[in-house]
Amino acid sequence: MNEKITQWIDAHFDEEVALLQQVLRVPTDTPPGNNAPHAETVAELVKAYGWTAEKHAVPEQEVRDYGMESITNLIIRRPYAAGGPTIALNAHGDVVPPGEGWTYPPYGGVIENGYIYGRAAAVSKCDFATYIFAVRALEALGVKLKGAIELHFTYDEEFGGLLGPGFLLREKLTKPDYVIAAGFSYNIVTAHNACLQLEITVHGKSGHGAMPETGHDALQAATRILNAIYGQLPELKKVKSKVPGIDSPTMLVGRIDGGTNTNVVPGKVVMKMDRRMIPEEDPVAVEAQVRRLIEEAVQGVPGIRLEVKRLLLSHALRPLPAGAQLVANLQKNAREVLGEDIPAVGTPLYADARLYGEHGIPAVLYGAGPRSVPESNAKKADEKLLLEDLRKATKIVALTLLDFLAAE
């Protein structure tokens, strides 16, 4: 049966690549986050396989309040005979904007020298193709299957996932037994960091540059906060995770806006900061510590008022005992297809797969991609995917689905 699956994928690989090109060619820049048209395209594409995609539109006002324009999440349900598990395969269609410096059109799906180029070629529109064709290969076998597969194509990973998988889980539209979420071909991610993002607004009072004493300088106060944040880095470096692939917590200020003009005392400065937490840390305690650090930095400074707003608090993905069999089967099948042992590791990134874990559902990240994020140019110019990695990942996922769903 294994050979039949891999042969089917080889025979239909050109079709799989063509699907990926179509999926890449519909822009989903987030922000602004107008993602519903992409979902409509995918729902239309899968009709060719006799599949129906349920369209779950997040209410417009909720999406706009969140900072995006439109989200329609898709669930494609493939039920088989009773008595087996439900496995969900999740990939996200929202992407960071392409930015400058591309050699290839970011939404072209151009193929050259065995690579396909385009925004989300590696993270994670590629796994729309991986998962669709893995399921098609499994069903083409003609053997009796038990359980079910659900394809979850969601559109809120870049903003944190609450209106992507979070929405599907919140609305009780799904409760799978296992989840495989978008990842790379040469490792299985079983854990990832948590992330806290805060917006810090420092309010002072504008004043004329020739008479700075008439104002209260928000930038001077903000500098105190910056010094406090970056002064913590040596201490964070001493904290080490026990999860392979994850090192220490990190903290940085990624954006600063403020001031009125060159000759005016800045009356307001806005900073956006990011604190990554290793799986062993308690996000609630970390947020309290960071807020205290910020407040103490400007305590007693006359004329200064702070607003600290949470932008994101994403929890860590932690391995669940029931996920061990999923990891073992992926590793077994990877050994057969790749001819090498692939590790199960943690990553310092964060992803929306954690939301399944928060509902007690074992989730791992595995899909099409290279050995490391930098090799793929993910989120940079000329993002690319080696097509052979797509072929191999599709085979590994299909064989793993067979392990769980074969009736005999």
Phi, psi and omega per residue, in radians:
M1 nan -0.677 -3.140
N2 -1.010 -0.744 -3.105
E3 -1.159 -0.641 3.129
K4 -1.123 -0.693 3.123
I5 -1.101 -0.852 -3.073
T6 -1.181 -0.611 3.101
Q7 -1.156 -0.697 3.117
W8 -1.076 -0.763 -3.139
I9 -1.104 -0.742 3.087
D10 -1.064 -0.750 -3.092
A11 -1.182 -0.471 -3.092
H12 -1.914 0.274 -3.014
F13 -1.185 -0.651 3.096
D14 -1.043 -0.663 3.103
E15 -1.156 -0.683 3.112
E16 -1.114 -0.759 3.129
V17 -1.123 -0.687 3.116
A18 -1.104 -0.680 3.077
L19 -1.091 -0.782 -3.135
L20 -1.052 -0.708 3.105
Q21 -1.026 -0.760 3.137
Q22 -1.125 -0.677 -3.130
V23 -1.189 -0.602 -3.138
L24 -1.293 -0.452 -2.964
R25 -1.433 -0.103 3.081
V26 -1.739 1.960 -3.063
P27 -1.141 2.516 3.085
T28 -2.434 0.764 -3.126
D29 -0.993 2.241 -3.115
T30 -2.354 1.860 0.044
P31 -1.249 2.836 0.094
P32 -1.317 -0.397 3.061
G33 1.501 0.785 3.010
N34 -1.657 1.518 -2.936
N35 -1.792 -0.194 -3.106
A36 -1.056 -0.679 3.136
P37 -1.035 -0.612 3.112
H38 -1.139 -0.759 3.118
A39 -1.060 -0.708 3.104
E40 -1.059 -0.720 3.131
T41 -1.092 -0.820 -3.122
V42 -1.111 -0.737 3.133
A43 -1.060 -0.641 3.122
E44 -1.242 -0.711 -3.105
L45 -1.075 -0.718 -3.049
V46 -1.324 -0.191 3.049
K47 -1.067 -0.493 -3.139
A48 -1.103 -0.362 3.138
Y49 -1.720 0.113 -3.091
G50 1.366 0.304 -3.117
W51 -1.711 2.627 3.036
T52 -2.012 2.221 3.085
A53 -1.697 2.107 3.005
E54 -1.248 2.307 3.130
K55 -1.821 2.045 -3.127
H56 -1.984 1.640 -3.106
A57 -1.394 2.259 3.043
V58 -1.335 2.353 -3.106
P59 -0.879 2.367 -3.004
E60 -0.968 -0.771 -3.098
Q61 -1.134 -0.668 3.115
E62 -1.099 -0.713 3.125
V63 -1.132 -0.773 -3.103
R64 -1.184 -0.689 3.087
D65 -1.078 -0.496 -3.108
Y66 -1.388 -0.329 3.109
G67 1.850 0.216 3.120
M68 -2.151 3.090 -3.053
E69 -1.806 -0.773 3.140
S70 -2.750 2.478 3.073
I71 -2.428 2.141 2.930
T72 -2.154 1.958 3.092
N73 -1.537 2.549 -3.112
L74 -1.969 2.465 2.912
I75 -2.196 2.176 3.031
I76 -1.954 1.987 -3.067
R77 -1.735 2.272 3.093
R78 -2.137 1.535 -3.119
P79 -1.454 2.488 3.093
Y80 -2.104 -2.720 -3.139
A81 -1.174 2.748 -3.137
A82 -1.194 2.764 2.987
G83 1.840 -0.044 3.126
G84 -2.040 3.048 -3.120
P85 -1.372 2.852 2.978
T86 -1.791 2.143 3.127
I87 -1.959 2.171 3.081
A88 -1.734 2.453 3.054
L89 -2.032 2.093 -3.008
N90 -2.119 2.191 2.984
A91 -2.297 2.640 -3.117
H92 -1.902 2.523 -3.088
G93 -1.786 -0.200 3.117
D94 -1.364 2.583 -3.052
V95 -2.446 2.758 2.973
V96 -1.267 2.590 3.130
P97 -0.997 2.627 -3.027
P98 -1.067 -0.629 -3.071
G99 1.301 -2.946 -3.038
E100 -1.674 2.939 2.935
G101 1.604 0.263 -3.117
W102 -1.365 2.422 2.995
T103 -1.537 -0.532 -3.138
Y104 -1.964 2.670 3.087
P105 -1.083 2.212 -3.029
P106 -1.088 -0.396 3.092
Y107 -2.049 0.610 -3.097
G108 -1.683 -0.492 -3.052
G109 1.087 0.633 -3.102
V110 -1.242 2.422 3.091
I111 -1.938 2.232 3.118
E112 -2.658 2.323 3.104
N113 0.919 0.653 3.074
G114 1.462 0.025 3.116
Y115 -1.942 2.628 2.938
I116 -1.916 2.339 -3.055
Y117 -1.933 2.480 3.060
G118 2.733 2.704 3.068
R119 -1.088 2.220 -3.108
A120 1.387 0.220 3.047
A121 -1.054 -0.548 3.133
A122 -1.898 -0.540 -3.098
V123 -2.410 1.841 -0.213
S124 -2.349 0.507 3.098
K125 -1.160 -0.402 3.079
C126 -0.975 -0.616 -3.066
D127 -1.425 -0.128 2.859
F128 -1.044 -0.791 -3.135
A129 -1.235 -0.797 3.125
T130 -0.892 -0.911 -2.983
Y131 -1.312 -0.696 3.123
I132 -1.072 -0.791 -3.072
F133 -1.376 -0.440 3.004
A134 -1.119 -0.752 3.135
V135 -1.186 -0.744 3.117
R136 -1.060 -0.733 3.130
A137 -1.092 -0.754 3.125
L138 -1.054 -0.814 -3.080
E139 -1.246 -0.465 3.137
A140 -1.234 -0.281 3.136
L141 -1.072 -0.590 -3.111
G142 1.370 0.215 3.120
V143 -1.602 2.797 3.141
K144 -1.265 2.275 3.121
L145 -2.062 2.637 3.057
K146 -2.271 2.517 -3.074
G147 1.845 -2.539 -3.108
A148 -2.839 2.737 2.963
I149 -2.092 2.458 2.974
E150 -2.165 2.257 3.006
L151 -1.670 2.106 3.115
H152 -1.897 1.892 3.060
F153 -1.890 1.926 -2.957
T154 -2.099 2.908 -2.936
Y155 -2.399 0.831 3.082
D156 -2.734 0.929 3.048
E157 -1.547 -0.674 -3.054
E158 -1.163 -0.496 3.124
F159 -1.689 -0.037 3.027
G160 2.203 -0.298 3.025
G161 1.688 -0.147 -3.043
L162 -1.130 -0.493 3.100
L163 -1.800 0.155 3.029
G164 -1.807 -1.928 3.045
P165 -0.976 -0.606 3.122
G166 -0.996 -0.719 3.128
F167 -1.162 -0.787 -3.129
L168 -1.077 -0.683 -3.140
L169 -1.300 -0.726 3.137
R170 -1.060 -0.701 -3.104
E171 -1.482 0.090 3.126
K172 0.979 0.685 3.098
L173 -1.500 -0.220 -3.104
T174 -2.715 2.631 2.992
K175 -2.702 1.253 -3.099
P176 -1.244 2.915 3.088
D177 -1.532 -0.515 3.137
Y178 -2.498 2.702 3.073
V179 -2.336 2.320 2.885
I180 -1.945 2.110 -3.121
A181 -1.966 2.830 -3.018
A182 -0.930 2.355 3.136
G183 -2.748 -2.714 -3.119
F184 -2.042 2.815 -2.939
S185 -1.308 -0.423 -2.931
Y186 -1.866 0.187 2.943
N187 -2.771 2.772 3.091
I188 -1.938 2.168 -3.141
V189 -1.638 2.102 -3.112
T190 -1.922 -0.145 -3.117
A191 -2.666 2.591 3.014
H192 -2.583 2.913 -3.091
N193 -1.191 2.794 2.912
A194 -1.588 2.869 -3.097
C195 -2.476 2.294 3.022
L196 -2.033 2.227 3.039
Q197 -2.166 2.278 -3.118
L198 -2.154 2.552 2.959
E199 -1.869 2.087 -3.083
I200 -1.891 2.017 3.096
T201 -1.856 2.088 3.119
V202 -1.776 1.993 3.119
H203 -1.714 2.206 3.017
G204 -2.161 -2.346 3.103
K205 -2.620 2.217 3.133
S206 -1.151 2.656 3.082
G207 -2.703 2.815 3.141
H208 -1.188 2.448 -3.111
G209 -1.082 -0.451 3.121
A210 -1.382 -0.297 -3.141
M211 -2.338 1.136 -3.035
P212 -1.042 -0.387 -3.127
E213 -1.179 -0.242 3.116
T214 -1.393 -0.154 -3.138
G215 -2.050 3.107 3.010
H216 -2.150 1.940 -2.927
D217 -1.320 1.855 -3.131
A218 -1.182 -0.509 -3.111
L219 -1.261 -0.662 3.063
Q220 -1.063 -0.734 3.119
A221 -1.149 -0.706 3.123
A222 -1.094 -0.607 3.113
T223 -1.095 -0.644 3.068
R224 -1.059 -0.732 3.134
I225 -1.152 -0.757 3.105
L226 -1.024 -0.794 3.131
N227 -1.075 -0.667 3.137
A228 -1.161 -0.759 -3.124
I229 -1.114 -0.913 -3.070
Y230 -1.283 -0.367 3.052
G231 -1.198 -0.308 -3.138
Q232 -1.452 -0.258 -2.994
L233 -1.042 -0.730 3.110
P234 -1.039 -0.615 3.112
E235 -1.209 -0.695 3.127
L236 -1.109 -0.626 3.136
K237 -1.071 -0.454 -3.128
K238 -1.332 -0.315 -3.118
V239 -1.520 2.150 -3.074
K240 -2.118 2.423 3.060
S241 -1.466 2.635 3.065
K242 -1.564 -0.039 -3.112
V243 -1.503 2.127 3.102
P244 -0.993 2.359 -3.138
G245 1.669 -0.221 3.106
I246 -2.059 2.340 -3.052
D247 -1.825 -1.637 -3.049
S248 -2.182 2.846 2.997
P249 -1.119 2.717 3.084
T250 -2.309 2.815 3.111
M251 -2.669 2.353 3.097
L252 -2.705 2.790 2.988
V253 -1.800 2.041 -3.020
G254 -1.659 -0.298 -3.112
R255 -2.663 2.440 3.084
I256 -2.345 2.253 3.038
D257 -2.264 2.480 3.073
G258 2.989 3.047 3.112
G259 1.418 2.900 -3.118
T260 -1.985 -0.826 -3.112
N261 -2.796 2.966 -3.088
T262 -1.027 -0.615 -3.027
N263 -1.822 0.442 -3.129
V264 -2.192 2.335 3.029
V265 -1.057 2.174 -3.106
P266 -1.069 2.167 -3.139
G267 -1.642 -0.236 -3.108
K268 -2.718 2.353 3.060
V269 -2.328 2.342 3.112
V270 -2.048 2.231 3.121
M271 -2.143 2.503 3.052
K272 -2.054 2.177 -3.048
M273 -2.114 2.729 -3.065
D274 -2.291 2.190 3.086
R275 -2.140 1.954 3.093
R276 -1.555 2.350 -3.101
M277 -2.000 2.346 3.064
I278 -1.252 2.767 -3.052
P279 -0.987 -0.439 -3.100
E280 -1.345 -0.252 -3.087
E281 -1.461 2.688 3.091
D282 -1.665 1.963 -3.075
P283 -1.010 -0.625 -3.131
V284 -1.134 -0.777 3.129
A285 -1.145 -0.711 -3.140
V286 -1.108 -0.770 3.135
E287 -1.062 -0.726 3.108
A288 -1.080 -0.731 3.127
Q289 -1.106 -0.776 -3.106
V290 -1.153 -0.747 3.110
R291 -1.067 -0.715 3.132
R292 -1.130 -0.727 3.118
L293 -1.023 -0.782 -3.126
I294 -1.140 -0.826 -3.087
E295 -1.141 -0.717 -3.114
E296 -1.192 -0.460 -3.118
A297 -1.112 -0.523 -3.107
V298 -2.035 0.213 3.139
Q299 -1.046 2.264 3.098
G300 1.465 -0.078 3.108
V301 -1.339 2.096 -3.033
P302 -1.140 2.452 3.010
G303 1.328 0.173 -3.090
I304 -1.929 2.309 3.100
R305 -2.225 2.454 -3.087
L306 -1.954 2.516 2.866
E307 -2.187 2.210 3.107
V308 -2.116 2.027 -3.058
K309 -2.033 2.304 3.088
R310 -1.370 2.199 3.066
L311 -1.619 -0.622 -3.064
L312 -2.754 2.401 2.921
L313 -2.366 1.693 3.130
S314 -1.793 2.351 -3.104
H315 -1.450 2.876 3.134
A316 -1.310 2.702 2.923
L317 -1.605 2.176 3.131
R318 -2.093 2.526 3.123
P319 -1.125 2.386 3.037
L320 -1.855 2.498 -3.067
P321 -0.918 -0.658 -3.099
A322 -1.182 -0.268 3.136
G323 -1.423 -0.114 -3.080
A324 -1.072 -0.661 -3.135
Q325 -1.188 -0.627 3.086
L326 -1.077 -0.793 3.116
V327 -1.098 -0.805 -3.097
A328 -1.060 -0.736 -3.121
N329 -1.221 -0.702 3.079
L330 -1.072 -0.747 3.139
Q331 -1.140 -0.713 3.120
K332 -1.057 -0.816 -3.091
N333 -1.279 -0.560 3.066
A334 -1.137 -0.663 3.114
R335 -1.079 -0.695 -3.131
E336 -1.209 -0.731 -3.035
V337 -1.485 -0.759 -3.056
L338 -1.556 -0.399 -3.077
G339 1.313 0.399 3.112
E340 -2.651 2.790 3.088
D341 -1.469 2.278 3.095
I342 -1.870 2.453 -3.073
P343 -1.436 2.753 2.941
A344 -1.833 2.045 -2.974
V345 -2.369 3.037 2.966
G346 -1.734 2.932 3.090
T347 -2.392 2.536 3.105
P348 -1.299 -0.157 3.077
L349 -1.277 3.061 2.939
Y350 -2.299 2.666 -3.072
A351 -2.486 2.956 -3.095
D352 -1.409 -0.053 3.053
A353 -1.050 -0.436 3.140
R354 -0.998 -0.491 -3.066
L355 -1.167 -0.573 3.037
Y356 -1.170 -0.764 3.121
G357 -1.017 -0.659 3.128
E358 -1.138 -0.378 3.075
H359 -1.674 0.236 3.083
G360 1.367 0.286 -3.116
I361 -1.750 2.117 3.132
P362 -1.075 2.231 -3.105
A363 -2.335 2.398 3.004
V364 -2.290 2.749 3.106
L365 -1.791 2.082 3.082
Y366 -2.722 2.269 3.121
G367 -2.990 -2.647 -3.045
A368 -1.609 2.251 3.087
G369 2.950 3.039 -3.082
P370 -1.420 -2.905 -3.112
R371 -1.330 -0.442 -3.105
S372 -2.525 2.740 3.131
V373 -1.044 -0.804 -3.110
P374 -1.001 -0.583 -3.139
E375 -1.091 -0.462 -3.058
S376 -1.574 -0.162 -2.996
N377 1.011 0.502 -3.136
A378 -1.009 2.314 -3.137
K379 1.179 0.169 3.071
K380 -2.139 -3.133 3.100
A381 -1.146 2.619 3.100
D382 0.997 0.760 3.000
E383 -1.016 2.419 -3.012
K384 -2.579 2.817 3.082
L385 -2.435 2.263 3.014
L386 -1.233 2.137 -3.043
L387 -1.094 -0.517 3.084
E388 -1.121 -0.550 3.082
D389 -1.205 -0.602 3.045
L390 -1.104 -0.797 -3.141
R391 -1.036 -0.830 -3.087
K392 -1.156 -0.764 -3.133
A393 -1.113 -0.676 3.126
T394 -1.067 -0.735 3.113
K395 -1.118 -0.768 -3.091
I396 -1.131 -0.749 3.126
V397 -1.150 -0.751 -3.139
A398 -1.075 -0.767 3.141
L399 -1.140 -0.621 3.118
T400 -1.201 -0.695 3.071
L401 -1.072 -0.715 3.108
L402 -1.052 -0.732 3.126
D403 -0.984 -0.690 -3.056
F404 -1.497 -0.478 -2.935
L405 -1.971 -0.157 3.119
A406 -1.079 2.289 -3.075
A407 -1.279 -0.383 -3.119
E408 -2.114 nan nan
